[in-house]
């Protein structure tokens, strides 16, 4: 996503000519496009954070499993 106009044109490509005209001539429409752009950026940032958190969760889950196995090995050695 480069600019609000780029994003809106890409999303509504079948209306690109009207969008470009409105964006350059209508401040209310331009503001609407900028709000949409900010909203999409926030969605993307939240998705990325969720993916990173999920990846961290999986890594700790694997570590916990490995440690559980190691604990059991120690416990089984004691008679």
N, C-alpha and C positions, 0 to 999 in steps of 0.2 A: 504494500500500500504506500504509494508515494505521496499523493495529496488527496484531500477530500474529493476534489473533482475527478481525479483518476479512479478512485474507488467507486464512486457512484456511476461513472460512465462504464466501468468494467462490469458492475453488477446489473445495470440496466442498459446494456449495450444497444438494445433495439430502439432506445430513445436518446441516444447519445447527442444528436444534433440539438434537440430541444433542451437537454440538460446543460449543454455548453452555453446555449443562448441564455437560459434562465440564470445560470451560475454567474455569468458576467453582468447581467442586467438587474438582477433581483437580490437585494441584500438579505431578505428573509429566506429565500431559497438557499442562498449561499450559507447562511447560518444553519439551516436545516441539514445541509450536506456536511458541514463541519461537525455538528452534533452527532450525526450518523458515523462519521469517521472516528470520532473519539470513542463512541460506543463500541465500534468494531475493534479498535485498538485495545480497549479494556477486556473485551471477550478473549482476544488472542493472548493477552498477557496472563489472564486468569487460567486459560487452558494450559499455557506453558507451565505455570506454577503448579497446577494440578498434576501434570505429567511428571515434573521433577519430583514432586512430593511422592507420587506413586512409585517412581523409580527408587527413591530413598527407602520407602516402605518395603519394597521387595528385597532390596539389599540387606536391610536389617532382619527381614524374615528369614532369608537364607543364612545369615550369620547366626541368628537364634537357633535355627535347626542344627547347624554345625556344632554349636556349643552344647545343645541338648545331647547330641550323639557323644561328644567328648565327656560330658558329665556321666552319662550312662557307662561309658568305658571305665571311668575311674571307679564308679560304684560297683561294677561287676568284678573288678580286680580284688576288692576287699572281701575277705572270707570271714 
